[in-house]
Amino acid sequence: MTTIGLLHPGSMGAAVGGQLVRAGHQVLWCPEGRSPESAERAARNGLKAADLPQLLTDAAVVLSICPPAAAEELARTAQGYAGIWVEANAITPQRTARIADLLPASVVVDGGIVGSPPTGGKRPTLYLSGQNSIDAVADLFTGTDVHPHLLGPRIGQASALKLSYSAYQKASRVLAAVSYGLAVDHGVDEELLAIGGKRPGSYLNEVDYIPKTAARAWRWGPELLEAADMLRDAGLPDEMLRAAAAALARWEQAKDDGRMDLAGALEQLRRLPG
């Protein structure tokens, strides 16, 4: 058994932590400042509450799985931690490198999770990169529904892969929602779906996913802005992703709303944020 710290148990983090518990590890989480929903997710997945100093003392490995904007501040709260820090957030390689600098006593492993939370048979991939301990992190997930994949020795490779995929996948979801909303306004939505149906795998065929996109917008928008920054730094056009993030901002009232229907999602999409 390995003791693992999890900061913080959102929908992805809690499910990943639950997989580690079922694999025989002890997973600690810090309830200070967290919501009742976080506490419920932690309890449901068998996580054990601990204050932050205890978590950092007892955990041989810490998984950082949080909204992108909070990643560096979270690392600052752990300065002095001397174990393995898995930076598994959707942030740019440059930010991952800055976090490694913030944690000189830690072995920092770069991670990127691609796929849905590992519940109900879903099996995401955890991409890992770094010079040290990536095999040890991968071994933690033996027998779980989280599949580790080792990329190489350079910090930033996993982060770059995650954002490269997110740039396509999440922006495509936004574009499908906007396109469908436009077709609805002109009474040609059924015809649009018929066209999309001729292209297997097109997000145009998945209108039931539009409310799910709305509920995830509060997380996806910052992730697309991270990807836009990475494009800018590479000399590639970033305007498309910034526009997609602006569209997602129109769903800011839909945070984790599992009851929203398609009509409600389209109605919110037509409103300006604020």
N, C-alpha and C positions, 0 to 999 in steps of 0.2 A: 504493500500500500504506500502510495505517495500522497503527501498532503499538498493540496493545490489551493491557491487563492484565486477567487474569481471577482473581478471588478469590471462591470457590475451585472447582475442577472436580469438583463432585458430578455426579450423573447428568444434571441439567438443565444446569448450567454447562458441563460438558465437551462436551456435544452442541451447545450454542450456540456455544462456542468453535470446535468443529470446522466448523460452518457458516461462520464468519468466515474460518478458514484456507482453506477451499475457495473462498471469494470473493476470495482473494488477499491477505489481511491476515496480519500476524504477530501471534500471540497468545502472551503470556508468562504463566506461572503460577509460583507460589512453592511449592516442595516442602517447605520447612521445617515440620516438625510434621505433615505430611500422611501418610495411610496408603498402604500399597502399592497398594491399590485405586485411590486417587486418582492415583498415578503411572501405573498401567496405563491408566486412562481418558485421562489427559493425552497419553500416548504414542500411544494408538490414534487420537486426534483431531488429532495433529500440533501439539500445544502445545509451546512451548519453555520450559525451566526457567530461572528467574532468581531471585536473592535479592530480598527486598522492596525495598531501596533502589534496586537497578537497575531493577526493574519500575516503580517510581514515577517514576524519572528518565526512562526511555525511553518509557513509554506515554503517548500523547496522550489515550487514553480508558481508564478503568478500569471494568469491570463487577463490581459486588458482587452475587454470587448465592450465598447461604449460608443456613443455618438461621436463622429469625427471631431467636432469642435472641442470636445472635452479631453481628448487624448493626451495632450501635453500637460494640462493642468493635473490630470490624474497621475501622470508620471512624476510630477513635482511633489505630490503628496507622499511618494514612495522613495524619495531620495535617501540613499543609504542602504536600500535593500540589496542583499548580497546573493540572491538566488538567481534563478532563470526567469527573465521577464519576457513573456511572449506578447509582442505588440501586434495584436490581431485586429486592428481597426482600419477602416477604409480611408487612409490618409496617404499623402504623397510620399515618395521615397525620401524627399528632403526632410519632411517632418519626422519620419521614422528615424533618420540619422540624428536629428536634433534630440529626440527622445533617448537615443543611445548615449548621447553626450550628457544628458541629464542624469543618467544612471550608471556612472562609471564603475560602481562596485558590482553591478549586475552583469550577467551574460544575457545580452539582448538578442532575441530571436525575432525575425520579421515574419509575420503571419498574415494571411489573407483567406477569409472564408468565402467560398463561392457555393451558392445553393441555399435552399431553405433550411430553417432550423430542423435538427434531427429528431423529428417526432413523426408518428404515423407512418413509419417506413421510409421517410425521406433521408437521404444519405449525402450530405454536403461534403465538399473537399476542403481540407485545411492545407493550403500551400505554405511551405516554410522555406526560409532562406537564412543564411548566416554561417559564420565560420565555426561556431561551437554549439554543441548541445542540440542541434536540430534532430539528430537521431533519437536522443533521449526524450524530446517532446513528442516525436512521432510514436514512440513506444507506449506512451501513456494511453493512446487511443486504440491499442490492440483489442480487437473483439468488439469495438463500438461501431455505431453507424456514422461516425466521422472518419473520413478517409484521408490520412495525411499523404502529402505528395511533396517530396524534397526537390527544390529547384536548383540550389547552388549556394556558393559561399558568400555571396554579396548581399549585405543589408540593403533592402530596397527592392529586390527582385519580386518578392511576394506582394509587396504593396503596389508595385507597378502593374503586376498581372491583375490584381483585384480591381484596380481603378480602370485599367484598359477594358476589362469585361464590363464593369459597371457603366462606363461611358456609352457602350453600345446598348446593353440590355435595358437600363433604366430610361435612357433617352428615348429608346424605341417604344417603351410602354407609354411614355408621355405623348409621343407623336401619335400613337394609335388612339389614345383617348381624345386628343384634340381633333383628329380626323373624323372620328366617329361622331363627336359632338357637332361638327360642322355638317355632316351628312344628315343627322337628326333634324337640324334646323331647316333643312331644305326637303325633308321628307324622302330622302333617298338612302336611308340607313340600311334597309334590307338589300338594296342593290349593292351597296358597298360591301356588305358581308358576303354576298354572292361572289363578288370579285375577289375578296380576300380568301374565300374558300377554294379558289383555284390555285392558291399558293400554300401548300401545306406548311404548317409551322408559323404562319404569319400571325403577329399579335393582333391584327385586325379581326381575326376570328374569335378572339377571347374577350368579348365585351364584359363578361362576368368578372374579369380581373380589374376592370376600371375602378370599382369601389375599393378593392384591395390596394391599388396604386394610391388612391386618395388617402387611405388610412396610414400608409407608409411614407407619405410625402414629407413629413417632418424630419425623417431620417434620410430619405433619398436626396432631397434638395442639397443639404450640406455635402453629401457624398459626390454629387455631380459637380459642385463648386471645387472640391478637391481635385477631381479629374480635370476640370477646366484649367486649374492652375498647373497641373502636370503637362497638359497640352501646350499652354503658353510657354512654359519653361523649355519645351522641346521645339519651339518655333512652329507649332501646328495651330490651326485655327481653333479658338476656344469659344467663339461666340455662340455656337449651337448649343453647347452644354449649359452656358449661362442662361440662355433663353429657356431651356428645359427646366432649369432650377427655378426660374421666375414663374413658370407655369405651375410647378409644384407648390410654390408659396401660396397660390390661390386656395389650396386645400389645407391651410394651416389650422382650420377649425375641425378638421376630420381626424385628428391624431388618434390612432389606434381604435377608431370607431368601427367595430365589427358589425354594426347594425345598418350601416348606410347602404342604400340600394343604388342602382344605376342612375335613376332619375335624379336622386339627391346629389350624387357625385358630379353629374354634368351641371346641375344648377350651381354648385359651389365653384366649379371650374370657370363659369361665366362671370363670376364676381371678382372684382379687384381685391387684393389682400388689404387687411387693415380695417 
